Amino acid sequence: MLERHEVEAFLTLAEELHFGRTADRLHVSTARISQIIARLERRIGVPLFNRTSRRVELTAVGRRLHEEVRPAWDRITTAFERAVETGRGLTGTLRVAFVGAAGGQLLAGAAELFRRRRPDCDVLLREAQMADLMPWLRDGRVDLALGTFPIDEPDIATGPVLVSEPRMLAVPARHPFARRASVSLEDLAAVKLLQLPDTLPGSLRADRTPRTTPGGRPIEPGPSASTFTEMLTLIGAGHGVFPVGAHARRYYARPDVAYVPIGDAPPLRWGLLWRADGATARVRAFAQAAQDLVDGTAAAT
């Protein structure tokens, strides 16, 4: 196998046909170029260059080697530069997914700040349904997504919590719970709890749709829904209940659904998700913009 410095020395000398100019381009000594070429020729078994006191020229073998190696080396160099640009660059398009109106509003603000800081990089916001979020992340259709925690998946990285809000129980408008000022987690033992799609992580499903109450009482599982609108439709039709964030009362007001605070539930936490192997400079910069936006430090650069 050829080492990188050997390939560069050979290709540059084949272009310059001058040891001194080759050494200058590669920032090494002329003697170093001579040593590299001599070593290559010993390994190959024939001269690659004819040298005289006045000129340097490729031999027939050297010319053929150059014709075959040059295009391949250009492709390797281009591919490497493209990989570096993907990992470190702050140009191109960043694709970010959200579920629901409130998430879209938050990401729109983060995208505006990000574009001001990184004008050479655009942001494409895409609305996803609940069942789509993790598949879109994993197959590369989006670079980041805004979701609820906890997410305990080895191939998915999570950023800091951006938003924390009280949990409420979405119940049918005619259900007895709808007339109460609040409910408790133990009250879930008395209702059917609608289920999240199984494409979402088990850690998230265990948090949002547990099988038992904190006191160990079983919770009856209800039907599964793939979208939030489908979830609310099932609730309105009396097929079960589902815990939501407090923003739902503002963004998803419906005559057939009531939202009741869950007095003893921990807050619902939102943050950014991305593939563990996809933490590019663009992803990190967007995550920082989102954090600065919610922290009130959006003027920072």
C-alpha positions in Angstrom: 0.0 0.0 0.0 1.1 3.5 -0.7 1.4 6.1 2.1 -0.3 9.4 1.6 3.0 11.3 1.4 4.2 8.9 -1.3 1.1 9.5 -3.4 1.3 13.2 -3.0 5.0 13.3 -3.8 4.6 11.2 -7.0 1.5 13.1 -8.3 3.1 16.5 -7.6 6.4 15.6 -9.3 4.4 14.2 -12.2 2.8 17.6 -12.6 5.8 19.8 -11.9 8.5 17.6 -13.5 10.9 19.5 -11.2 12.1 18.3 -7.8 12.6 21.8 -6.4 9.1 23.0 -7.2 7.6 19.8 -5.9 9.4 20.2 -2.6 8.2 23.8 -2.4 4.6 22.8 -3.0 4.7 20.0 -0.3 6.8 22.1 2.1 9.6 19.6 2.4 13.2 19.4 1.2 14.3 18.4 -2.3 16.3 15.6 -0.8 13.1 14.3 0.9 11.3 14.2 -2.4 14.2 12.4 -4.0 14.2 9.8 -1.2 10.5 9.2 -1.5 10.6 8.7 -5.3 13.6 6.5 -5.1 11.9 4.3 -2.5 8.8 4.0 -4.7 10.8 3.0 -7.7 12.6 0.3 -5.7 9.3 -1.1 -4.5 7.8 -1.1 -8.0 11.0 -2.4 -9.7 11.3 0.1 -12.5 12.0 3.8 -12.8 9.0 6.2 -12.8 10.9 9.2 -13.9 13.8 9.8 -16.3 16.2 12.3 -14.8 18.9 14.3 -16.4 20.8 17.4 -15.3 18.4 19.5 -17.4 15.0 17.8 -17.2 12.7 15.3 -15.4 10.1 13.3 -17.4 7.8 10.4 -16.7 8.7 7.0 -18.0 6.0 4.9 -19.8 5.3 3.1 -16.5 5.2 6.3 -14.6 2.9 7.9 -17.1 0.5 4.9 -16.9 0.6 5.0 -13.1 -0.2 8.7 -13.0 -3.1 8.2 -15.4 -4.6 5.6 -13.1 -3.8 7.0 -9.7 -4.7 10.7 -10.4 -8.5 10.3 -10.8 -8.7 7.8 -7.9 -6.8 10.2 -5.6 -9.0 13.1 -6.7 -12.0 11.1 -5.7 -10.5 10.1 -2.4 -9.6 13.8 -1.6 -13.0 15.0 -2.6 -14.8 12.4 -0.5 -12.6 13.3 2.5 -13.2 17.0 2.1 -17.0 16.3 1.8 -16.9 14.3 5.0 -15.0 17.0 6.8 -17.5 19.6 5.6 -20.3 17.4 6.8 -18.8 17.0 10.2 -17.3 20.5 10.8 -18.9 22.7 8.2 -21.6 25.2 8.9 -23.0 25.4 5.4 -25.8 23.5 3.6 -29.2 22.6 5.0 -30.1 21.3 8.5 -33.3 19.3 8.7 -35.2 19.5 12.0 -38.4 17.7 12.9 -41.1 18.6 15.4 -44.4 17.2 16.5 -47.3 19.6 17.1 -47.8 23.3 17.0 -46.0 24.3 20.1 -42.9 22.4 19.1 -43.0 24.0 15.7 -43.2 27.5 17.3 -40.2 26.8 19.5 -38.1 25.5 16.6 -39.1 28.4 14.3 -37.6 30.8 16.9 -34.4 28.6 17.2 -34.1 28.4 13.4 -34.3 32.2 13.1 -31.6 32.7 15.6 -29.4 30.0 14.0 -29.8 31.6 10.6 -28.7 35.0 11.9 -25.6 33.4 13.4 -24.9 31.0 10.5 -26.2 32.7 7.3 -24.5 30.1 5.1 -26.6 27.3 6.6 -30.3 27.0 6.0 -32.8 25.2 8.2 -35.7 23.1 6.9 -38.4 22.5 9.5 -40.5 19.4 9.0 -43.6 18.3 10.9 -43.6 14.7 12.0 -46.2 12.5 13.5 -45.5 10.7 16.7 -44.8 7.4 15.0 -42.4 9.0 12.5 -40.0 10.8 14.8 -37.5 8.1 15.6 -37.6 6.4 12.1 -36.9 9.8 10.5 -33.9 10.4 12.8 -32.5 6.9 12.4 -32.8 6.8 8.6 -31.3 10.3 8.1 -34.4 12.1 6.8 -33.8 14.7 9.6 -30.7 15.7 11.5 -32.5 16.7 14.7 -35.9 16.4 16.3 -37.6 18.0 19.2 -39.2 15.4 21.4 -40.1 14.6 25.0 -37.8 12.9 27.4 -36.7 10.4 28.7 -35.0 8.9 25.6 -32.7 6.0 26.6 -31.5 4.7 23.2 -27.8 3.9 22.6 -27.9 5.3 19.0 -29.7 8.5 20.0 -28.1 11.5 21.8 -30.1 14.0 23.7 -29.5 17.7 24.4 -30.4 19.6 27.6 -34.0 20.1 28.6 -35.3 23.1 26.7 -38.9 23.3 28.1 -40.4 21.8 31.2 -44.2 22.0 31.7 -46.9 20.5 34.0 -48.5 17.3 33.0 -52.3 17.2 32.4 -54.6 14.3 31.8 -56.6 14.6 28.6 -60.0 12.9 29.3 -63.4 12.8 27.5 -65.4 16.0 28.2 -68.2 14.0 29.8 -65.9 11.8 32.0 -66.2 12.4 35.8 -62.5 13.4 35.9 -63.4 16.4 33.7 -65.2 18.0 36.6 -62.3 17.7 39.0 -59.8 20.3 39.8 -57.0 17.8 39.5 -56.3 14.0 39.4 -53.5 11.9 40.8 -51.3 9.2 39.3 -53.2 6.6 41.4 -56.4 7.7 39.6 -55.0 6.1 36.4 -55.9 2.7 37.8 -59.6 3.6 37.2 -59.3 4.4 33.4 -57.9 3.0 30.2 -54.6 4.6 29.2 -54.2 5.1 25.5 -50.8 3.9 24.2 -48.0 5.5 22.2 -46.8 3.9 19.0 -44.3 1.2 19.4 -41.8 3.1 17.2 -41.1 5.3 20.1 -38.5 4.2 22.7 -39.5 2.0 25.5 -38.1 4.5 28.0 -40.6 7.1 26.8 -43.5 4.7 26.6 -42.8 3.6 30.2 -42.8 7.2 31.4 -46.0 8.4 29.5 -48.0 5.2 29.6 -46.9 3.1 32.6 -48.4 -0.3 33.4 -48.9 0.4 37.1 -49.5 3.4 39.3 -46.8 4.4 41.8 -48.7 2.4 44.4 -48.5 -0.8 42.2 -52.1 -0.8 41.0 -52.5 -2.0 37.4 -53.4 0.4 34.7 -55.5 -1.0 31.8 -54.0 -0.2 28.5 -56.2 1.2 25.8 -55.8 1.4 22.0 -52.6 2.8 20.4 -52.5 6.0 18.3 -50.0 7.0 15.7 -50.7 10.7 15.7 -51.7 13.3 18.3 -54.9 14.2 16.5 -55.8 10.5 16.4 -55.0 10.3 20.2 -57.4 13.2 20.9 -60.1 11.7 18.7 -60.0 8.4 20.6 -60.2 10.4 23.9 -63.1 12.4 22.7 -64.9 9.2 21.6 -64.5 7.8 25.1 -61.9 5.1 24.4 -59.4 6.2 27.0 -57.3 9.0 28.5 -53.7 10.2 27.9 -51.2 12.4 29.8 -50.1 15.5 27.9 -48.2 18.7 28.5 -50.0 21.8 29.7 -49.5 23.4 26.3 -52.2 21.1 24.8 -54.9 23.1 26.6 -53.9 26.1 24.5 -53.0 24.5 21.2 -55.5 21.7 21.1 -58.7 23.0 22.6 -61.6 20.7 21.7 -65.2 20.5 22.8 -65.0 16.8 23.4 -61.8 16.7 25.4 -61.0 18.2 28.8 -57.5 18.8 30.3 -57.1 18.1 34.0 -53.9 18.8 36.0 -52.1 15.7 37.3 -51.2 17.0 40.7 -48.4 14.6 41.7 -46.9 14.0 38.3 -43.3 15.2 37.4 -43.1 17.8 34.7 -43.0 16.9 31.1 -39.6 17.7 29.6 -38.7 18.6 26.0 -35.4 18.7 24.3 -33.5 18.0 21.1 -32.6 14.6 19.8 -30.1 13.5 17.2 -28.2 10.4 16.1 -25.3 9.6 18.3 -23.0 9.5 15.3 -24.5 12.7 13.8 -23.3 15.3 16.2 -21.9 17.6 13.4 -20.9 21.2 13.9 -24.3 22.3 12.4 -26.2 20.1 14.9 -24.2 21.4 17.8 -24.7 25.0 16.7 -28.5 24.6 16.3 -28.7 23.0 19.7 -26.8 25.9 21.2 -29.2 28.4 19.4 -32.2 26.6 20.8 -30.7 26.7 24.3 -29.8 30.4 24.1 -33.3 31.1 22.9 -35.0 29.5 25.9 -32.4 30.9 28.3 -33.0 34.5 27.0 -29.4 34.9 25.8 -30.4 35.0 22.1 -28.3 38.1 21.5 -25.1 36.0 22.1 -23.1 35.0 19.1 
